[in-house]
Amino acid sequence: MKELLDQTKAGVHCATEDELRNYLIQAYREYKELGAVQYHGIEKEIMKYSHVEMARKFTVLLNYLTEKIE
């Protein structure tokens, strides 16, 4: 999960309670200063995991497997 979050920048991974606490404090401070917590997700990377893209990959795999059976 951490690798996926690092790749897409769609969220953060906190391995410990201290990391989580520090992130929440930082996010709260950002919210207080800016009125929002900035989102840094990379749309191109995120779309690799969309339902449409996953269905396309599954279709390619199924077609490959069924060709091997025939």
PDB file of N, H, CA, C and O in Angstrom:
ATOM      1  N   MET A   1       0.825  -1.187   0.000  1.00  0.00           N
ATOM      2  CA  MET A   1       0.000   0.000   0.000  1.00  0.00           C
ATOM      3  C   MET A   1       0.871   1.253   0.000  1.00  0.00           C
ATOM      4  O   MET A   1       0.566   2.210  -0.712  1.00  0.00           O
ATOM      5  N   LYS A   2       1.929   1.266   0.770  1.00  0.00           N
ATOM      6  H   LYS A   2       2.176   0.489   1.349  1.00  0.00           H
ATOM      7  CA  LYS A   2       2.802   2.441   0.827  1.00  0.00           C
ATOM      8  C   LYS A   2       3.357   2.775  -0.544  1.00  0.00           C
ATOM      9  O   LYS A   2       3.410   3.945  -0.924  1.00  0.00           O
ATOM     10  N   GLU A   3       3.773   1.759  -1.294  1.00  0.00           N
ATOM     11  H   GLU A   3       3.730   0.809  -0.985  1.00  0.00           H
ATOM     12  CA  GLU A   3       4.342   1.989  -2.615  1.00  0.00           C
ATOM     13  C   GLU A   3       3.320   2.629  -3.544  1.00  0.00           C
ATOM     14  O   GLU A   3       3.660   3.517  -4.327  1.00  0.00           O
ATOM     15  N   LEU A   4       2.072   2.184  -3.463  1.00  0.00           N
ATOM     16  H   LEU A   4       1.796   1.463  -2.827  1.00  0.00           H
ATOM     17  CA  LEU A   4       1.011   2.745  -4.292  1.00  0.00           C
ATOM     18  C   LEU A   4       0.752   4.207  -3.934  1.00  0.00           C
ATOM     19  O   LEU A   4       0.582   5.047  -4.818  1.00  0.00           O
ATOM     20  N   LEU A   5       0.725   4.502  -2.658  1.00  0.00           N
ATOM     21  H   LEU A   5       0.864   3.820  -1.940  1.00  0.00           H
ATOM     22  CA  LEU A   5       0.536   5.886  -2.227  1.00  0.00           C
ATOM     23  C   LEU A   5       1.712   6.762  -2.643  1.00  0.00           C
ATOM     24  O   LEU A   5       1.520   7.914  -3.033  1.00  0.00           O
ATOM     25  N   ASP A   6       2.915   6.230  -2.564  1.00  0.00           N
ATOM     26  H   ASP A   6       3.070   5.294  -2.248  1.00  0.00           H
ATOM     27  CA  ASP A   6       4.091   6.982  -2.999  1.00  0.00           C
ATOM     28  C   ASP A   6       4.039   7.248  -4.502  1.00  0.00           C
ATOM     29  O   ASP A   6       4.368   8.343  -4.959  1.00  0.00           O
ATOM     30  N   GLN A   7       3.631   6.252  -5.250  1.00  0.00           N
ATOM     31  H   GLN A   7       3.364   5.362  -4.878  1.00  0.00           H
ATOM     32  CA  GLN A   7       3.568   6.370  -6.710  1.00  0.00           C
ATOM     33  C   GLN A   7       2.508   7.378  -7.151  1.00  0.00           C
ATOM     34  O   GLN A   7       2.754   8.179  -8.052  1.00  0.00           O
ATOM     35  N   THR A   8       1.342   7.345  -6.529  1.00  0.00           N
ATOM     36  H   THR A   8       1.142   6.694  -5.797  1.00  0.00           H
ATOM     37  CA  THR A   8       0.223   8.177  -6.973  1.00  0.00           C
ATOM     38  C   THR A   8       0.125   9.505  -6.235  1.00  0.00           C
ATOM     39  O   THR A   8      -0.549  10.424  -6.700  1.00  0.00           O
ATOM     40  N   LYS A   9       0.781   9.612  -5.107  1.00  0.00           N
ATOM     41  H   LYS A   9       1.328   8.865  -4.729  1.00  0.00           H
ATOM     42  CA  LYS A   9       0.678  10.798  -4.232  1.00  0.00           C
ATOM     43  C   LYS A   9      -0.780  11.055  -3.831  1.00  0.00           C
ATOM     44  O   LYS A   9      -1.165  12.195  -3.571  1.00  0.00           O
ATOM     45  N   ALA A  10      -1.584   9.993  -3.782  1.00  0.00           N
ATOM     46  H   ALA A  10      -1.272   9.067  -3.993  1.00  0.00           H
ATOM     47  CA  ALA A  10      -3.012  10.107  -3.481  1.00  0.00           C
ATOM     48  C   ALA A  10      -3.302  10.108  -1.983  1.00  0.00           C
ATOM     49  O   ALA A  10      -4.455  10.266  -1.580  1.00  0.00           O
ATOM     50  N   GLY A  11      -2.298   9.940  -1.174  1.00  0.00           N
ATOM     51  H   GLY A  11      -1.362   9.812  -1.501  1.00  0.00           H
ATOM     52  CA  GLY A  11      -2.500   9.917   0.268  1.00  0.00           C
ATOM     53  C   GLY A  11      -1.179   9.725   0.971  1.00  0.00           C
ATOM     54  O   GLY A  11      -0.113   9.807   0.361  1.00  0.00           O
ATOM     55  N   VAL A  12      -1.261   9.471   2.247  1.00  0.00           N
ATOM     56  H   VAL A  12      -2.126   9.405   2.743  1.00  0.00           H
ATOM     57  CA  VAL A  12      -0.051   9.260   3.040  1.00  0.00           C
ATOM     58  C   VAL A  12      -0.144   7.928   3.764  1.00  0.00           C
ATOM     59  O   VAL A  12      -1.230   7.431   4.061  1.00  0.00           O
ATOM     60  N   HIS A  13       1.009   7.370   4.035  1.00  0.00           N
ATOM     61  H   HIS A  13       1.891   7.773   3.794  1.00  0.00           H
ATOM     62  CA  HIS A  13       1.086   6.129   4.808  1.00  0.00           C
ATOM     63  C   HIS A  13       1.805   6.444   6.106  1.00  0.00           C
ATOM     64  O   HIS A  13       2.928   6.947   6.098  1.00  0.00           O
ATOM     65  N   CYS A  14       1.164   6.150   7.204  1.00  0.00           N
ATOM     66  H   CYS A  14       0.251   5.741   7.211  1.00  0.00           H
ATOM     67  CA  CYS A  14       1.760   6.365   8.517  1.00  0.00           C
ATOM     68  C   CYS A  14       1.947   5.008   9.172  1.00  0.00           C
ATOM     69  O   CYS A  14       0.978   4.303   9.454  1.00  0.00           O
ATOM     70  N   ALA A  15       3.195   4.652   9.410  1.00  0.00           N
ATOM     71  H   ALA A  15       3.982   5.224   9.181  1.00  0.00           H
ATOM     72  CA  ALA A  15       3.513   3.332   9.952  1.00  0.00           C
ATOM     73  C   ALA A  15       3.396   3.272  11.474  1.00  0.00           C
ATOM     74  O   ALA A  15       3.262   2.193  12.052  1.00  0.00           O
ATOM     75  N   THR A  16       3.446   4.429  12.110  1.00  0.00           N
ATOM     76  H   THR A  16       3.554   5.305  11.641  1.00  0.00           H
ATOM     77  CA  THR A  16       3.396   4.443  13.571  1.00  0.00           C
ATOM     78  C   THR A  16       2.387   5.482  14.044  1.00  0.00           C
ATOM     79  O   THR A  16       1.959   6.350  13.282  1.00  0.00           O
ATOM     80  N   GLU A  17       2.023   5.377  15.300  1.00  0.00           N
ATOM     81  H   GLU A  17       2.371   4.672  15.919  1.00  0.00           H
ATOM     82  CA  GLU A  17       1.125   6.374  15.887  1.00  0.00           C
ATOM     83  C   GLU A  17       1.761   7.758  15.871  1.00  0.00           C
ATOM     84  O   GLU A  17       1.073   8.755  15.652  1.00  0.00           O
ATOM     85  N   ASP A  18       3.059   7.822  16.100  1.00  0.00           N
ATOM     86  H   ASP A  18       3.617   7.012  16.278  1.00  0.00           H
ATOM     87  CA  ASP A  18       3.753   9.112  16.078  1.00  0.00           C
ATOM     88  C   ASP A  18       3.713   9.742  14.684  1.00  0.00           C
ATOM     89  O   ASP A  18       3.487  10.944  14.550  1.00  0.00           O
ATOM     90  N   GLU A  19       3.933   8.932  13.654  1.00  0.00           N
ATOM     91  H   GLU A  19       4.117   7.955  13.763  1.00  0.00           H
ATOM     92  CA  GLU A  19       3.850   9.453  12.284  1.00  0.00           C
ATOM     93  C   GLU A  19       2.442   9.971  11.994  1.00  0.00           C
ATOM     94  O   GLU A  19       2.278  11.030  11.389  1.00  0.00           O
ATOM     95  N   LEU A  20       1.443   9.233  12.420  1.00  0.00           N
ATOM     96  H   LEU A  20       1.576   8.372  12.911  1.00  0.00           H
ATOM     97  CA  LEU A  20       0.056   9.652  12.212  1.00  0.00           C
ATOM     98  C   LEU A  20      -0.232  10.946  12.967  1.00  0.00           C
ATOM     99  O   LEU A  20      -0.816  11.876  12.412  1.00  0.00           O
ATOM    100  N   ARG A  21       0.170  11.003  14.206  1.00  0.00           N
ATOM    101  H   ARG A  21       0.645  10.247  14.656  1.00  0.00           H
ATOM    102  CA  ARG A  21      -0.039  12.201  15.021  1.00  0.00           C
ATOM    103  C   ARG A  21       0.624  13.410  14.361  1.00  0.00           C
ATOM    104  O   ARG A  21       0.008  14.469  14.243  1.00  0.00           O
ATOM    105  N   ASN A  22       1.880  13.255  13.930  1.00  0.00           N
ATOM    106  H   ASN A  22       2.381  12.395  14.025  1.00  0.00           H
ATOM    107  CA  ASN A  22       2.600  14.351  13.290  1.00  0.00           C
ATOM    108  C   ASN A  22       1.930  14.786  11.993  1.00  0.00           C
ATOM    109  O   ASN A  22       1.835  15.980  11.709  1.00  0.00           O
ATOM    110  N   TYR A  23       1.464  13.816  11.205  1.00  0.00           N
ATOM    111  H   TYR A  23       1.541  12.846  11.435  1.00  0.00           H
ATOM    112  CA  TYR A  23       0.785  14.168   9.958  1.00  0.00           C
ATOM    113  C   TYR A  23      -0.508  14.927  10.237  1.00  0.00           C
ATOM    114  O   TYR A  23      -0.789  15.933   9.585  1.00  0.00           O
ATOM    115  N   LEU A  24      -1.289  14.456  11.191  1.00  0.00           N
ATOM    116  H   LEU A  24      -1.061  13.639  11.720  1.00  0.00           H
ATOM    117  CA  LEU A  24      -2.553  15.121  11.510  1.00  0.00           C
ATOM    118  C   LEU A  24      -2.325  16.542  12.021  1.00  0.00           C
ATOM    119  O   LEU A  24      -3.080  17.453  11.682  1.00  0.00           O
ATOM    120  N   ILE A  25      -1.302  16.728  12.821  1.00  0.00           N
ATOM    121  H   ILE A  25      -0.689  15.988  13.096  1.00  0.00           H
ATOM    122  CA  ILE A  25      -0.968  18.074  13.304  1.00  0.00           C
ATOM    123  C   ILE A  25      -0.582  18.964  12.125  1.00  0.00           C
ATOM    124  O   ILE A  25      -1.050  20.098  12.017  1.00  0.00           O
ATOM    125  N   GLN A  26       0.263  18.451  11.251  1.00  0.00           N
ATOM    126  H   GLN A  26       0.643  17.530  11.339  1.00  0.00           H
ATOM    127  CA  GLN A  26       0.689  19.220  10.073  1.00  0.00           C
ATOM    128  C   GLN A  26      -0.508  19.553   9.184  1.00  0.00           C
ATOM    129  O   GLN A  26      -0.631  20.683   8.713  1.00  0.00           O
ATOM    130  N   ALA A  27      -1.394  18.576   8.949  1.00  0.00           N
ATOM    131  H   ALA A  27      -1.294  17.657   9.332  1.00  0.00           H
ATOM    132  CA  ALA A  27      -2.565  18.807   8.106  1.00  0.00           C
ATOM    133  C   ALA A  27      -3.511  19.824   8.743  1.00  0.00           C
ATOM    134  O   ALA A  27      -4.084  20.665   8.051  1.00  0.00           O
ATOM    135  N   TYR A  28      -3.669  19.742  10.046  1.00  0.00           N
ATOM    136  H   TYR A  28      -3.204  19.058  10.608  1.00  0.00           H
ATOM    137  CA  TYR A  28      -4.526  20.707  10.750  1.00  0.00           C
ATOM    138  C   TYR A  28      -3.953  22.115  10.646  1.00  0.00           C
ATOM    139  O   TYR A  28      -4.693  23.073  10.421  1.00  0.00           O
ATOM    140  N   ARG A  29      -2.649  22.243  10.809  1.00  0.00           N
ATOM    141  H   ARG A  29      -2.048  21.465  10.992  1.00  0.00           H
ATOM    142  CA  ARG A  29      -2.009  23.564  10.687  1.00  0.00           C
ATOM    143  C   ARG A  29      -2.185  24.121   9.273  1.00  0.00           C
ATOM    144  O   ARG A  29      -2.458  25.307   9.091  1.00  0.00           O
ATOM    145  N   GLU A  30      -2.027  23.253   8.285  1.00  0.00           N
ATOM    146  H   GLU A  30      -1.805  22.289   8.433  1.00  0.00           H
ATOM    147  CA  GLU A  30      -2.213  23.673   6.897  1.00  0.00           C
ATOM    148  C   GLU A  30      -3.656  24.137   6.669  1.00  0.00           C
ATOM    149  O   GLU A  30      -3.899  25.146   6.007  1.00  0.00           O
ATOM    150  N   TYR A  31      -4.597  23.391   7.225  1.00  0.00           N
ATOM    151  H   TYR A  31      -4.400  22.571   7.763  1.00  0.00           H
ATOM    152  CA  TYR A  31      -6.002  23.765   7.103  1.00  0.00           C
ATOM    153  C   TYR A  31      -6.272  25.128   7.752  1.00  0.00           C
ATOM    154  O   TYR A  31      -6.963  25.972   7.181  1.00  0.00           O
ATOM    155  N   LYS A  32      -5.723  25.326   8.936  1.00  0.00           N
ATOM    156  H   LYS A  32      -5.161  24.641   9.400  1.00  0.00           H
ATOM    157  CA  LYS A  32      -5.925  26.594   9.639  1.00  0.00           C
ATOM    158  C   LYS A  32      -5.325  27.766   8.846  1.00  0.00           C
ATOM    159  O   LYS A  32      -5.903  28.852   8.815  1.00  0.00           O
ATOM    160  N   GLU A  33      -4.169  27.546   8.208  1.00  0.00           N
ATOM    161  H   GLU A  33      -3.699  26.663   8.234  1.00  0.00           H
ATOM    162  CA  GLU A  33      -3.499  28.613   7.465  1.00  0.00           C
ATOM    163  C   GLU A  33      -4.127  28.869   6.098  1.00  0.00           C
ATOM    164  O   GLU A  33      -4.283  30.019   5.688  1.00  0.00           O
ATOM    165  N   LEU A  34      -4.487  27.793   5.390  1.00  0.00           N
ATOM    166  H   LEU A  34      -4.360  26.858   5.723  1.00  0.00           H
ATOM    167  CA  LEU A  34      -4.937  27.924   3.999  1.00  0.00           C
ATOM    168  C   LEU A  34      -6.437  27.728   3.803  1.00  0.00           C
ATOM    169  O   LEU A  34      -6.982  28.073   2.755  1.00  0.00           O
ATOM    170  N   GLY A  35      -7.102  27.172   4.817  1.00  0.00           N
ATOM    171  H   GLY A  35      -6.659  26.892   5.669  1.00  0.00           H
ATOM    172  CA  GLY A  35      -8.527  26.877   4.674  1.00  0.00           C
ATOM    173  C   GLY A  35      -8.790  25.541   4.005  1.00  0.00           C
ATOM    174  O   GLY A  35      -9.944  25.183   3.772  1.00  0.00           O
ATOM    175  N   ALA A  36      -7.739  24.801   3.693  1.00  0.00           N
ATOM    176  H   ALA A  36      -6.801  25.092   3.881  1.00  0.00           H
ATOM    177  CA  ALA A  36      -7.864  23.481   3.067  1.00  0.00           C
ATOM    178  C   ALA A  36      -6.536  22.749   3.210  1.00  0.00           C
ATOM    179  O   ALA A  36      -5.495  23.360   3.454  1.00  0.00           O
ATOM    180  N   VAL A  37      -6.590  21.450   3.055  1.00  0.00           N
ATOM    181  H   VAL A  37      -7.436  20.954   2.857  1.00  0.00           H
ATOM    182  CA  VAL A  37      -5.377  20.641   3.009  1.00  0.00           C
ATOM    183  C   VAL A  37      -5.151  20.325   1.538  1.00  0.00           C
ATOM    184  O   VAL A  37      -6.012  19.742   0.880  1.00  0.00           O
ATOM    185  N   GLN A  38      -4.001  20.708   1.034  1.00  0.00           N
ATOM    186  H   GLN A  38      -3.302  21.182   1.568  1.00  0.00           H
ATOM    187  CA  GLN A  38      -3.718  20.527  -0.383  1.00  0.00           C
ATOM    188  C   GLN A  38      -3.637  19.056  -0.751  1.00  0.00           C
ATOM    189  O   GLN A  38      -3.131  18.226   0.005  1.00  0.00           O
ATOM    190  N   TYR A  39      -4.155  18.760  -1.941  1.00  0.00           N
ATOM    191  H   TYR A  39      -4.566  19.434  -2.555  1.00  0.00           H
ATOM    192  CA  TYR A  39      -4.118  17.406  -2.494  1.00  0.00           C
ATOM    193  C   TYR A  39      -3.073  17.378  -3.593  1.00  0.00           C
ATOM    194  O   TYR A  39      -3.067  18.244  -4.467  1.00  0.00           O
ATOM    195  N   HIS A  40      -2.185  16.386  -3.557  1.00  0.00           N
ATOM    196  H   HIS A  40      -2.190  15.683  -2.847  1.00  0.00           H
ATOM    197  CA  HIS A  40      -1.072  16.327  -4.496  1.00  0.00           C
ATOM    198  C   HIS A  40      -1.125  15.091  -5.385  1.00  0.00           C
ATOM    199  O   HIS A  40      -0.110  14.704  -5.965  1.00  0.00           O
ATOM    200  N   GLY A  41      -2.296  14.468  -5.499  1.00  0.00           N
ATOM    201  H   GLY A  41      -3.120  14.782  -5.028  1.00  0.00           H
ATOM    202  CA  GLY A  41      -2.427  13.251  -6.295  1.00  0.00           C
ATOM    203  C   GLY A  41      -2.040  13.470  -7.746  1.00  0.00           C
ATOM    204  O   GLY A  41      -2.305  14.524  -8.323  1.00  0.00           O
ATOM    205  N   ILE A  42      -1.408  12.459  -8.326  1.00  0.00           N
ATOM    206  H   ILE A  42      -1.192  11.603  -7.858  1.00  0.00           H
ATOM    207  CA  ILE A  42      -0.990  12.499  -9.726  1.00  0.00           C
ATOM    208  C   ILE A  42      -2.044  11.745 -10.530  1.00  0.00           C
ATOM    209  O   ILE A  42      -2.088  10.515 -10.519  1.00  0.00           O
ATOM    210  N   GLU A  43      -2.892  12.501 -11.226  1.00  0.00           N
ATOM    211  H   GLU A  43      -2.856  13.500 -11.234  1.00  0.00           H
ATOM    212  CA  GLU A  43      -4.052  11.927 -11.926  1.00  0.00           C
ATOM    213  C   GLU A  43      -3.652  10.812 -12.887  1.00  0.00           C
ATOM    214  O   GLU A  43      -4.316   9.776 -12.935  1.00  0.00           O
ATOM    215  N   LYS A  44      -2.584  11.004 -13.647  1.00  0.00           N
ATOM    216  H   LYS A  44      -2.044  11.845 -13.608  1.00  0.00           H
ATOM    217  CA  LYS A  44      -2.142   9.982 -14.612  1.00  0.00           C
ATOM    218  C   LYS A  44      -1.819   8.662 -13.907  1.00  0.00           C
ATOM    219  O   LYS A  44      -2.167   7.592 -14.407  1.00  0.00           O
ATOM    220  N   GLU A  45      -1.165   8.732 -12.764  1.00  0.00           N
ATOM    221  H   GLU A  45      -0.883   9.601 -12.358  1.00  0.00           H
ATOM    222  CA  GLU A  45      -0.822   7.520 -12.010  1.00  0.00           C
ATOM    223  C   GLU A  45      -2.063   6.907 -11.361  1.00  0.00           C
ATOM    224  O   GLU A  45      -2.201   5.685 -11.316  1.00  0.00           O
ATOM    225  N   ILE A  46      -2.951   7.739 -10.867  1.00  0.00           N
ATOM    226  H   ILE A  46      -2.840   8.732 -10.904  1.00  0.00           H
ATOM    227  CA  ILE A  46      -4.171   7.249 -10.221  1.00  0.00           C
ATOM    228  C   ILE A  46      -5.049   6.515 -11.225  1.00  0.00           C
ATOM    229  O   ILE A  46      -5.639   5.484 -10.903  1.00  0.00           O
ATOM    230  N   MET A  47      -5.137   7.047 -12.447  1.00  0.00           N
ATOM    231  H   MET A  47      -4.658   7.885 -12.709  1.00  0.00           H
ATOM    232  CA  MET A  47      -6.006   6.455 -13.468  1.00  0.00           C
ATOM    233  C   MET A  47      -5.563   5.054 -13.878  1.00  0.00           C
ATOM    234  O   MET A  47      -6.353   4.301 -14.447  1.00  0.00           O
ATOM    235  N   LYS A  48      -4.322   4.698 -13.600  1.00  0.00           N
ATOM    236  H   LYS A  48      -3.680   5.310 -13.138  1.00  0.00           H
ATOM    237  CA  LYS A  48      -3.855   3.334 -13.875  1.00  0.00           C
ATOM    238  C   LYS A  48      -4.630   2.309 -13.052  1.00  0.00           C
ATOM    239  O   LYS A  48      -4.627   1.121 -13.373  1.00  0.00           O
ATOM    240  N   TYR A  49      -5.289   2.766 -12.001  1.00  0.00           N
ATOM    241  H   TYR A  49      -5.291   3.732 -11.741  1.00  0.00           H
ATOM    242  CA  TYR A  49      -6.002   1.867 -11.094  1.00  0.00           C
ATOM    243  C   TYR A  49      -7.509   2.106 -11.130  1.00  0.00           C
ATOM    244  O   TYR A  49      -8.230   1.666 -10.235  1.00  0.00           O
ATOM    245  N   SER A  50      -7.986   2.801 -12.162  1.00  0.00           N
ATOM    246  H   SER A  50      -7.400   3.159 -12.890  1.00  0.00           H
ATOM    247  CA  SER A  50      -9.428   3.048 -12.286  1.00  0.00           C
ATOM    248  C   SER A  50     -10.142   1.747 -12.639  1.00  0.00           C
ATOM    249  O   SER A  50      -9.521   0.789 -13.099  1.00  0.00           O
ATOM    250  N   HIS A  51     -11.436   1.728 -12.419  1.00  0.00           N
ATOM    251  H   HIS A  51     -11.941   2.506 -12.046  1.00  0.00           H
ATOM    252  CA  HIS A  51     -12.220   0.541 -12.765  1.00  0.00           C
ATOM    253  C   HIS A  51     -12.115   0.239 -14.256  1.00  0.00           C
ATOM    254  O   HIS A  51     -12.006  -0.924 -14.645  1.00  0.00           O
ATOM    255  N   VAL A  52     -12.145   1.259 -15.080  1.00  0.00           N
ATOM    256  H   VAL A  52     -12.233   2.204 -14.764  1.00  0.00           H
ATOM    257  CA  VAL A  52     -12.057   1.069 -16.526  1.00  0.00           C
ATOM    258  C   VAL A  52     -10.719   0.446 -16.904  1.00  0.00           C
ATOM    259  O   VAL A  52     -10.674  -0.501 -17.689  1.00  0.00           O
ATOM    260  N   GLU A  53      -9.640   0.969 -16.355  1.00  0.00           N
ATOM    261  H   GLU A  53      -9.677   1.739 -15.717  1.00  0.00           H
ATOM    262  CA  GLU A  53      -8.309   0.445 -16.692  1.00  0.00           C
ATOM    263  C   GLU A  53      -8.125  -0.972 -16.164  1.00  0.00           C
ATOM    264  O   GLU A  53      -7.552  -1.817 -16.851  1.00  0.00           O
ATOM    265  N   MET A  54      -8.597  -1.239 -14.971  1.00  0.00           N
ATOM    266  H   MET A  54      -9.063  -0.553 -14.413  1.00  0.00           H
ATOM    267  CA  MET A  54      -8.473  -2.593 -14.431  1.00  0.00           C
ATOM    268  C   MET A  54      -9.306  -3.581 -15.241  1.00  0.00           C
ATOM    269  O   MET A  54      -8.871  -4.712 -15.460  1.00  0.00           O
ATOM    270  N   ALA A  55     -10.491  -3.178 -15.690  1.00  0.00           N
ATOM    271  H   ALA A  55     -10.845  -2.259 -15.512  1.00  0.00           H
ATOM    272  CA  ALA A  55     -11.323  -4.032 -16.547  1.00  0.00           C
ATOM    273  C   ALA A  55     -10.624  -4.290 -17.876  1.00  0.00           C
ATOM    274  O   ALA A  55     -10.666  -5.406 -18.393  1.00  0.00           O
ATOM    275  N   ARG A  56      -9.980  -3.261 -18.434  1.00  0.00           N
ATOM    276  H   ARG A  56      -9.946  -2.354 -18.014  1.00  0.00           H
ATOM    277  CA  ARG A  56      -9.249  -3.431 -19.691  1.00  0.00           C
ATOM    278  C   ARG A  56      -8.116  -4.450 -19.520  1.00  0.00           C
ATOM    279  O   ARG A  56      -7.936  -5.324 -20.368  1.00  0.00           O
ATOM    280  N   LYS A  57      -7.368  -4.343 -18.444  1.00  0.00           N
ATOM    281  H   LYS A  57      -7.515  -3.633 -17.755  1.00  0.00           H
ATOM    282  CA  LYS A  57      -6.275  -5.279 -18.191  1.00  0.00           C
ATOM    283  C   LYS A  57      -6.795  -6.699 -17.979  1.00  0.00           C
ATOM    284  O   LYS A  57      -6.186  -7.665 -18.436  1.00  0.00           O
ATOM    285  N   PHE A  58      -7.923  -6.816 -17.284  1.00  0.00           N
ATOM    286  H   PHE A  58      -8.418  -6.031 -16.913  1.00  0.00           H
ATOM    287  CA  PHE A  58      -8.526  -8.129 -17.054  1.00  0.00           C
ATOM    288  C   PHE A  58      -8.971  -8.737 -18.381  1.00  0.00           C
ATOM    289  O   PHE A  58      -8.811  -9.938 -18.598  1.00  0.00           O
ATOM    290  N   THR A  59      -9.528  -7.915 -19.266  1.00  0.00           N
ATOM    291  H   THR A  59      -9.658  -6.940 -19.090  1.00  0.00           H
ATOM    292  CA  THR A  59      -9.962  -8.385 -20.581  1.00  0.00           C
ATOM    293  C   THR A  59      -8.782  -8.896 -21.391  1.00  0.00           C
ATOM    294  O   THR A  59      -8.872  -9.949 -22.022  1.00  0.00           O
ATOM    295  N   VAL A  60      -7.686  -8.166 -21.379  1.00  0.00           N
ATOM    296  H   VAL A  60      -7.613  -7.311 -20.866  1.00  0.00           H
ATOM    297  CA  VAL A  60      -6.479  -8.592 -22.090  1.00  0.00           C
ATOM    298  C   VAL A  60      -6.007  -9.934 -21.551  1.00  0.00           C
ATOM    299  O   VAL A  60      -5.665 -10.828 -22.325  1.00  0.00           O
ATOM    300  N   LEU A  61      -5.985 -10.082 -20.245  1.00  0.00           N
ATOM    301  H   LEU A  61      -6.263  -9.356 -19.616  1.00  0.00           H
ATOM    302  CA  LEU A  61      -5.554 -11.334 -19.628  1.00  0.00           C
ATOM    303  C   LEU A  61      -6.491 -12.485 -19.985  1.00  0.00           C
ATOM    304  O   LEU A  61      -6.035 -13.571 -20.341  1.00  0.00           O
ATOM    305  N   LEU A  62      -7.794 -12.249 -19.892  1.00  0.00           N
ATOM    306  H   LEU A  62      -8.165 -11.366 -19.603  1.00  0.00           H
ATOM    307  CA  LEU A  62      -8.758 -13.298 -20.239  1.00  0.00           C
ATOM    308  C   LEU A  62      -8.625 -13.712 -21.706  1.00  0.00           C
ATOM    309  O   LEU A  62      -8.663 -14.899 -22.030  1.00  0.00           O
ATOM    310  N   ASN A  63      -8.471 -12.737 -22.576  1.00  0.00           N
ATOM    311  H   ASN A  63      -8.440 -11.772 -22.313  1.00  0.00           H
ATOM    312  CA  ASN A  63      -8.293 -13.071 -24.009  1.00  0.00           C
ATOM    313  C   ASN A  63      -7.032 -13.903 -24.211  1.00  0.00           C
ATOM    314  O   ASN A  63      -7.047 -14.871 -24.971  1.00  0.00           O
ATOM    315  N   TYR A  64      -5.962 -13.545 -23.552  1.00  0.00           N
ATOM    316  H   TYR A  64      -5.951 -12.758 -22.934  1.00  0.00           H
ATOM    317  CA  TYR A  64      -4.719 -14.294 -23.658  1.00  0.00           C
ATOM    318  C   TYR A  64      -4.904 -15.728 -23.162  1.00  0.00           C
ATOM    319  O   TYR A  64      -4.470 -16.676 -23.816  1.00  0.00           O
ATOM    320  N   LEU A  65      -5.545 -15.879 -22.013  1.00  0.00           N
ATOM    321  H   LEU A  65      -5.898 -15.108 -21.482  1.00  0.00           H
ATOM    322  CA  LEU A  65      -5.736 -17.203 -21.435  1.00  0.00           C
ATOM    323  C   LEU A  65      -6.662 -18.073 -22.273  1.00  0.00           C
ATOM    324  O   LEU A  65      -6.414 -19.268 -22.431  1.00  0.00           O
ATOM    325  N   THR A  66      -7.707 -17.495 -22.804  1.00  0.00           N
ATOM    326  H   THR A  66      -7.909 -16.524 -22.676  1.00  0.00           H
ATOM    327  CA  THR A  66      -8.643 -18.286 -23.621  1.00  0.00           C
ATOM    328  C   THR A  66      -8.020 -18.665 -24.951  1.00  0.00           C
ATOM    329  O   THR A  66      -8.361 -19.711 -25.504  1.00  0.00           O
ATOM    330  N   GLU A  67      -7.121 -17.854 -25.482  1.00  0.00           N
ATOM    331  H   GLU A  67      -6.844 -17.004 -25.032  1.00  0.00           H
ATOM    332  CA  GLU A  67      -6.415 -18.223 -26.719  1.00  0.00           C
ATOM    333  C   GLU A  67      -5.497 -19.404 -26.460  1.00  0.00           C
ATOM    334  O   GLU A  67      -5.326 -20.246 -27.342  1.00  0.00           O
ATOM    335  N   LYS A  68      -4.907 -19.492 -25.292  1.00  0.00           N
ATOM    336  H   LYS A  68      -5.045 -18.809 -24.575  1.00  0.00           H
ATOM    337  CA  LYS A  68      -4.012 -20.601 -24.938  1.00  0.00           C
ATOM    338  C   LYS A  68      -4.781 -21.919 -24.815  1.00  0.00           C
ATOM    339  O   LYS A  68      -4.230 -22.989 -25.074  1.00  0.00           O
ATOM    340  N   ILE A  69      -6.043 -21.838 -24.421  1.00  0.00           N
ATOM    341  H   ILE A  69      -6.491 -20.969 -24.210  1.00  0.00           H
ATOM    342  CA  ILE A  69      -6.855 -23.043 -24.201  1.00  0.00           C
ATOM    343  C   ILE A  69      -7.306 -23.628 -25.541  1.00  0.00           C
ATOM    344  O   ILE A  69      -7.366 -24.847 -25.698  1.00  0.00           O
ATOM    345  N   GLU A  70      -7.617 -22.777 -26.485  1.00  0.00           N
ATOM    346  H   GLU A  70      -7.569 -21.787 -26.357  1.00  0.00           H
ATOM    347  CA  GLU A  70      -8.160 -23.247 -27.785  1.00  0.00           C
ATOM    348  C   GLU A  70      -7.158 -23.953 -28.619  1.00  0.00           C
ATOM    349  O   GLU A  70      -7.476 -24.396 -29.723  1.00  0.00           O
TER     350      GLU A  70
END
